Amino acid sequence: MSEEWLPLILCAPFVLLIMASGLWANRRFRRFKRLPGHFDITGKATYLAPRSLIIWYIPIVLSTVLIAIALAGVLVPRELQNGDAVTGVVLGGVCILGAQMLILWLTERWASRQN
């Protein structure tokens, strides 16, 4: 396998972790029919949506964004890229995984306050 496919290869573990977080959240929050779909700046839930939508929509969107970043690194000619595509995928993956962890942390805080 050549080095040009490296961005997609490096993207895979991040996508797997993001989707695994969906599996974890589905199991962790199964007692709720609805989960927060939005939090305000203070971390308070402002909107509730069906659990399955929240559990899977966010990981799918985040994974799609990361795959698009990796595909751009593979498909865009090197002379049109500004920087290393591998660095972009790794930084993007860390940031996107961090965003998912923040969402799960906020949801966990919300769940702990429910009776």
MOGIFEN-V309986 format. One record per helix or strand. SS is the DSSP state (helix for helix, strand for strand). FROM is the first residue (numbers start at 1). LEN is the number of residues. If there is no record, write none. Layout:
ss->(SS & SS)
from->(FROM & FROM)
len->(LEN & LEN)
This chain:
ss->(helix & strand & strand & helix & helix & helix)
from->(3 & 34 & 45 & 51 & 78 & 85)
len->(26 & 6 & 6 & 25 & 3 & 28)
